[in-house]
């Protein structure tokens, strides 16, 4: 059961992910679930919001996310 206020994110939990496996995991999730851009936006934003970064850094990353999503407006993923 999915709850409307449930937050999800994809989090690399160790050094093996830092060698490039993060993208592989995101691609595997996309292949398995075929999330739309709105869902991916929520997942990415949840990761930003749940991070230990300063509010200023979170704002910068949120702006970057918005810019990237703007570039994908009207395009298929």
N, C-alpha and C positions, 0 to 999 in steps of 0.2 A: 504494500500500500504506500502510495506517495502522499506526503503531507504538503499542503500548499506553502507552509512556511519552512520547509526543510531546506537546509543549505548543503550543497555538495561542492567538492573541489577535488582536484587531482593533485596529490602531494608526493613528490619524490622523497623517500625516507632514508636515503643513504648514498654513500659515495658511488655505488654502481650506476645510479641514475645520472650522476653528473657527467658521465662520459658520453652522453648523447642518447641515453635510453629514454629520457623523458618524452621526446618527440615520438619515439616508437610506441610508448604507452598511450599517448594521446591519439595516435593513428589507430591503434588497436581498439580503443574505446569508440572512436568514430565508426570504424568498420562494423563493430558489434551493434551499436545502438543508432547510428545514423542521426545524431542530434542535429537540430537546425542551428542557425547562427545565434538566435536568441538564447538557446540553451547553453551554447558554448560561451556566450557573453556572461551569462549568470555564473557559470562554473569559474571562468577566469576572474570575474569580479569578486566572487566569494573567496577565492584564493588571495586576492589583494586585501580584501577587508579582514580576513582572518590572519594575516601575516603579522609578524612582530615589527614591521617597519614603522617609522615615524608617520604621523599624519601627513606631513609634507611629501614624503616618498610615496605614500599610498595615493595621494592626489596626483602626483606626476605619473605613476603607473596607470591610474584610472584614465588620465588624459591620453596616454599612449594607446591604451586599449580602445578608447573611443575613436582615435585617429585611424587605427588599423581597421576597425569595423566600418568606419566611413569609407575606406578604400575598397571594402568588399560589398558595399551597398549595391544591390541589384545584380550581384554575381552569385552563382551557385558554388557551394563548397564540395 
